[in-house]
Amino acid sequence: MAILQDHSFWRHHIGVLFAAFLIVGLSRLIGEFGDAAAITNVLLQSIVLVTIALPLQTAFAVLMARYCTLCSTRAASLIGCVLAAIPSTALSMNALWISGLVVGSDATRDAFWVWLKATYPAGLVLHATLGSMLWMVLSFRWWKSRLPEERQPEASTETDTATSADDLEAPPDFFKRLSPKTVGQLWALSAERHYVRVATEAGEELLLMRLSDAVEQCHAMTGLQVHRSHWVHRAGIEKLVRTNGKMCVELKNGTRLPVSRSHQAEMARFADDIGFSDAS
C-alpha cells in the first residue's frame, strides 16, 4: 500500500503507540509503585495490549469510515473501534497467557479457559471504551484528513437536478407568514377573492394579499404566470394537458390550473425549456 511508504504514517503511529502505552501503563500502575516486579509485569502487559489493539482498531476504524455510508465518518470510525475490541481482546489475552505475563497462571488448557471466561467480559469493555476513546483522540484526525471526502447524494435524473436547483432559490417574503406545516417547495399561487392560495409540496394555505404582490416576490424564481389568477413554479408541474384546444397545467398534487389563450405560447416555450411536454 502506498500509505505504508509515507514517512508521516510511521511517525504518527509510532507516536500514537508510545502515547497509548504511557496512558495505559500509567493507569494500570496505580497502587503498584512499591513492587518492582509488579511494575515490570504491568508495563510488559501494557506493551502487549497496545501493540495488538492499535493495529486492529486502526484497520476496523478506517474500513468503516471508508465504506460505511449510513453515518458520518466520525461515527463510523467509532463503531469500527468498538467492533475491533472483540478480536483484540481475545488475541491480547491469548498473548498474555502464552507469554506468561498473567500472574498466577499455569500451563494447563483448562486453567486458561477458566481464566479467559472470567476475564474476557471485563477486558472487552475496557478495549471498547478506553481503547476506542484513545484511538479517536490520538488517530481520528490524522486518518480523517487522508480518507476520501464524505460523499454527498448525487442527482440521478434531470428532475432531481432541477429540484436541487430549486432548493437554492431564496423563498419569497410571504413564506414567513405561512404556518410551519405548510412551508416547503413552492408549487403554485392562485387568486381567490382577496386571498392568495399558496400551494407547496407540504400543503396549501390562504394568505390575505394580492396575487400581483405575491408574484412580484417570486420574480427571482423559475416560474410563470399562466392566467390572471394563477402562477406556477417549475417544481410543481407534473404535466401539461391539452383538451379541445384548451391548455391546463397539472400540478404534482393533481390540481389542474387553466392556461389562458394569451399565455399558451409562452407556457409551451416554458415547458420546452424545463423539459416538459404536452399530454393530450
N, C-alpha and C positions, 0 to 999 in steps of 0.2 A: 504493500500500500504506500502511496506517495507520502501520506502524512507521517509515516514512520521514518522518512528521510528528512523530516523537518526538525531542525535542532530545537526549535521552540517547544515542540511536542515533548521531547525528552527533558528539557529544562523544567517545563511546567510540571510534569508528572513526578519527576524526582523530588521537586519541591513539595508537591502535594503529599507524596509518600512520607517524606520526612515530617511535615507538619501533622499529618494524621497519626503517625507513630508517636510523636510527642504528646498529642492530645489524649490519645487512647492510653498510652503508657502512664502518663502522669495521673490520669483519672483513676486508673486501676491500682496505682501505688499508694493511694490514701490508706493509712493505717499500717503500711508495710515498711516504713522507713527504718525501723530498728533491726531488721533482719536482712543481711546482705544476700543470703541465698534466696530468700523470697523475692527480693528486688530483682535479682538476675533472672529468676524464673518468670516473673511478671513481664519484664522487658522483652524476653525472648518470645513469650506468648503473644505480646502485642505486635512484634515483628511478623509473626506467622499470620495473625488475624488480618493485619493491614495489607500485607503482601498478597494474600488470597482475595480479600474482599474488594480492594480498589480496582483491579482489572475487570472483575466481574461486574461491579457497579457501573464502571465506565462503559463497558460493552452493552449492557442492558439499557442504560440510560440513553446512550447515543442512538441505538437501534430504535428505541421507542420514539425519541424525538424526531428521527428522520422519517419514519414510516407510519406513525400513528397520526391520523388526520382528524380524530374525533375530539381532540382537546388542544390546548396551547402547548408550545414547546416546553415550557416550564413544567406544566402538569404531567406531560408525557415522560419527561426525564425523571420526575419524582416517582411516578409509577414504575418506571424501569428500575430505579434504585431499590424500591420495596420488593419487587419481584426477584431481584438479584440476591436478596437476603436468603432465599430458600436454598439455592445451591451453595452459596458462600458459607452459610452456617454449617452445613453438612461437611463440606470439604475442609474447612478450618478445624472442625472438631476431630475429623479423621487425622489431619496432620498433627494436631496437638497430641493425640493419643500415640500415634506412631513414633513421634519424636521423643516421647517420654516426658513431655513438659507438664502433663497433668499430674499434680501432686496426689500421691496415694493410689495411682492406677497400677494394675498388674497386667500381665501379658495374656490373660485368657480372653477368648472371644466373648464368652457370656458376660464377663465383667464389663467389657466395652459396650455391649448393647444395653446393659442396665444403666451405665453411666450416660450413654447417648440419649436414651429415652428420658432420663431425669433432667438433663441439662439442655437439650435441643430447644424446647419452647422458649426458655429464657434467652438463650443465645439468638434465636430467631427474632425475638422482639428487639434485642439490643442492636442487631445488624439492621433491621428495618427502620429503626428510629434514629439512633445515634449515627449509624453508618450513612443513612440517606441524608441526614442533616449535614454531615461533614462533606459529602460529595457535592451537594447543592451549593454549599458555601464556598468550597475550595475550587470546584471544577466547572460548575454550570456555566458561568460567564465566559470562560475560555472556550468551551465547546460551542456555546451558542453563536459566538462570532464566526465559527467555522462551519456551521451547519447551513444548509440551504434556507433561504428566506421562507417564512411561513406562507404557504400557498393560499391565494385568495380564490374564491369561486370564479370560474370563467364563464362568460356568456356563451351559451351553446347554440342560440338561434338569433336571428335578426331581431325578433320581438324582444328577447331578453336584453339585447344590446340597447334597443330603443328604450326599454323600461329603465335601464341603468342611467341612460342619459336624462330621462325624465326626472329621476330621483335627484339629479344635481340641480334642477330648477328651483329657484327660491319660491316658496309658497307666497301667494298673494296676501295682502294685509287682512282681508276679511277672514282668513283662516283662524286668526286669533279669536274670532267670535264664535267659532264652531265648538260644539261640545267635544270632549276628548274622544268619545266613542265614534265620532264621525270623521275625525281627522285621518287623512290618507291621501293616496294619489288622486288628484283631481281628474274627473271624467267629463263632466258637463255642467253647464249653467242654463237654467230655464227661468223665464219671467213668469210670475203668477201674481197678477194684480200689482200690489205694492211690494211684493216679496220676490226674492230670487231663490229658486230651489238649487241647492248645491249638491251635486251627485259626486261621490267619491267611491273608491274601492271598498270603503268601510260602511257606506250607507248614504242616506240623504238627509238634508236638513234645510229648513226655510230660514232665510235671513231678511230682515227688513232693510232693503236697499234697492237701488235701481240697477237693472241689468247692465246699462251702459257703464255705470261706475265699476261694477264687478269685472266687466270685460276689459276696461281700462287698466285695472290692477293686474290683469293677466297678459299684458302686452308683450312681455318677455318670454312667454310660454309658447310651446308648439301647439297652437290650436287655431280654430277658425269659427267665425260666426256664420252659421249656415241658414239662419232665419232671424227675423227681427226679434223672435222670442227665445232663440236657442244659440248657444256657443258650445263647441265640443273640443276636447283635448285629444290628441292623437292616442294617448294611453287608454282612453275609454272606448275607442272604436273597435267593434267586433267585425263589422262588415257594412258595405253599402248595399241597399236594396232598391231596385227599380221595379215599379209596378204601374203599368198603363201610363208610362211617361212621367210618373211621379218618382221622386227620389227620397229615400229615408236613410238616416244613419242609425244603425242598430248598435246600442251600447253593449258592453260586456255583461250587464245585468239583465239584458233582454229588452230594455226600453227602446222604443223607436221614436226618433225625433225627425220631423219633416225638414226637408231642404227646399227652400223657396226657389222658384224658377230662376230668379236673378242670381242665385248663388250656386246653381248646379254646375256650371262650367268650372267655377273656381274650386268647388268641392271635388270635382273629378280630378283636377290637376293636383290638388292637395292629397287626394287618395293615392295617386300615382307616385307622388314624391315620397310618401311614407310607406309604400309597398302594399296598399290595399287595392283590391279590385271589386268591381261591381258584382252583385249576386242578384240574379233576376228572381 
